[in-house]
Each structure stands twice: as structure tokens, then as C-alpha cells.
Amino acid sequence: MSTLHVLSHSPFGDDRLSSCLRVIGANDALLLSGDAVYALQPGTAPFNTLNTRALNLFVLAEDVQARSIETPDWAKAIDYPAFVDLSIHHDKVNSWL
Amino acid sequence: MPKSLLIISRQAPWSGPNAREALDIVLAGGAFDLPIGLLFLDDGVFQLAAKQDAKALQQKDLSANLQALPMFGVDELFVCADSAAERGLDPNSLPLEEARTLTAPEITALIDRYDQVITL
């Protein structure tokens, strides 16, 4: 079974991202939305951690655009319809509320 | 066969409603005989600390409800070993004896095993 993990909180001063990375499985995917996209701020610890992990990593395009963050080539920027597709193609969605 | 549900509770007990709400979902699910599990992760492990007393905060004691879980048929109870160790809690001396301690790879397998997951 595969799980889509969805994060929407900033990784700075919060341990959702690190806990998620500790338990995420090989068939799982991670979607960053809202303030969670700050994890792709270059030169930061979350950025370097994500860079070294070969994850199925997605970000919501409008959220990176709004925050002036560039999507690295090891992540895929998607829109809301693609988010829906992604949810359907995994057995379940785990939103880290 | 109803879908199985894993609740991941990762907030400390007295700073907001999340810990209580996660527990309410589990108790409600247990009352309806749903296959339900509860994992304490991150600050959520603080819910299991012994000798808590929130009277001065005018909040109801969460530990009594936690002890009621097996009575509601919820015996799939898990504690993240890393979270407990990081926070100075000995997972073997927690008041909730039924809870099993899991490593990170075991938690990955646990999430995989359930049909649905709610993280609060």
C-alpha cells in the first residue's frame, strides 16, 4: 500500500517534516503545500535533507510561486487537479494537520 | 469489513484541543467496533507521562480516558521509541502498559498496514 503524505506547515520551528521523513516508506510520496514549501528554500537544513533523500517529492505550484521559491529539479511542481490525481493514485492520504 | 483507521496523535496534552480530539476519535471508533489504532508520535508521547495534574489549568484529566481505551476495545496502541527517548520518557514505564514501542521502520510498516490515517 502507498501513502501520500501532505505537509502544510513551515519546517522551521516545527518537526512535522523531520518526523514524516523518519517514517515515510519507499512507495510513498510527499506533497508540500502552503508554508511547507519553505522547505525548498536553498541553503537551509530542510532543503539539504530533502536533496539527499530520493523521494517522490511534489509541491503545489501556486504556493511556491507566491513565496518566490524555485522548484529544484528533484521536486515536481503540480496544480490542484494534479494534486487530486496524486491523491487518487495512492491508497491513502496522510495529512500532517 | 469496515476500513481500518490509524490515528497519529503528535501534540502535547495541555496546550490545545488536538490531543483530546484525537483521543475522542479513537474512543468513538472503538465504541462502534471499528478496527482502530492509536500511535503517539513527537510531543504526543507527553500525553503518556505519569502523574499529570491539569486541575490548576481547569482541564479534565486525559489519562483517565487513556486508561479506558482497552475497555473500548482499542488495544492497538503504539508509542514511537525515538520520540519518547528524545523527550526523556522511558517507554517501558509509561502508565499505558498496553502500548507497544515501535522503531521508525516499524511505524512505516504500521502506516502501510492501515486503510486510512489521520494525523492530528
Boltz contact constraints between the chains, C-beta under 6 A:
constraints:
  - contact:
      token1: [A, 1]
      token2: [B, 112]
      max_distance: 6.0
  - contact:
      token1: [A, 3]
      token2: [B, 111]
      max_distance: 6.0
  - contact:
      token1: [A, 15]
      token2: [B, 42]
      max_distance: 6.0
  - contact:
      token1: [A, 19]
      token2: [B, 42]
      max_distance: 6.0
  - contact:
      token1: [A, 22]
      token2: [B, 104]
      max_distance: 6.0
  - contact:
      token1: [A, 23]
      token2: [B, 104]
      max_distance: 6.0
  - contact:
      token1: [A, 23]
      token2: [B, 107]
      max_distance: 6.0
  - contact:
      token1: [A, 23]
      token2: [B, 108]
      max_distance: 6.0
  - contact:
      token1: [A, 25]
      token2: [B, 108]
      max_distance: 6.0
  - contact:
      token1: [A, 25]
      token2: [B, 112]
      max_distance: 6.0
  - contact:
      token1: [A, 92]
      token2: [B, 116]
      max_distance: 6.0
  - contact:
      token1: [A, 92]
      token2: [B, 117]
      max_distance: 6.0
  - contact:
      token1: [A, 94]
      token2: [B, 117]
      max_distance: 6.0
  - contact:
      token1: [A, 94]
      token2: [B, 119]
      max_distance: 6.0
  - contact:
      token1: [A, 96]
      token2: [B, 119]
      max_distance: 6.0
  - contact:
      token1: [A, 97]
      token2: [B, 119]
      max_distance: 6.0
  - contact:
      token1: [A, 97]
      token2: [B, 120]
      max_distance: 6.0
